Amino acid sequence: MKTKQFRIWVYAAAMLCAGTLAGCSTEPPESPSEPDAPVTHTPSPEETTTDVPDLSTRAVLIDEQTIELTTYGSSSCPDEVIDVDPVDAATIAVQLGNATDERPCTADYAPVEHTVDIPAEVTERPITLELHWQNSSDSATIPVE
């Protein structure tokens, strides 16, 4: 029985040595092909831009009776024009509000375009808009372009 165990141990040792020697062969293992480097593009100074989009509230005169007012805010809770009142011959007060105060709004910044009819009392040009937001102390005065 001892001879049989001895043969098993010799066989196991021989296999271990063969495996070890195979790892020490003189030929270098074939290296796997390296993956292609990702293609990148570094823009030249001429291609680089520092222009930042204008995200400010603006108003444009469409015709003698209409102004297009663009405001920015949450796309899921956009401002709405609630009231338009003449202040004087060249100024219009615009009340803006949000009817969705009860639900959460997305945290994005999207444009909303409003059409504002020019009151008959506003006869002078250029026109100035006084913007007031309902339930807020925020206000802005902007020229109509």
Order of alpha helices (4+ residues) and beta strands (2+ residues): alpha-beta-beta-beta-beta-beta-beta-beta
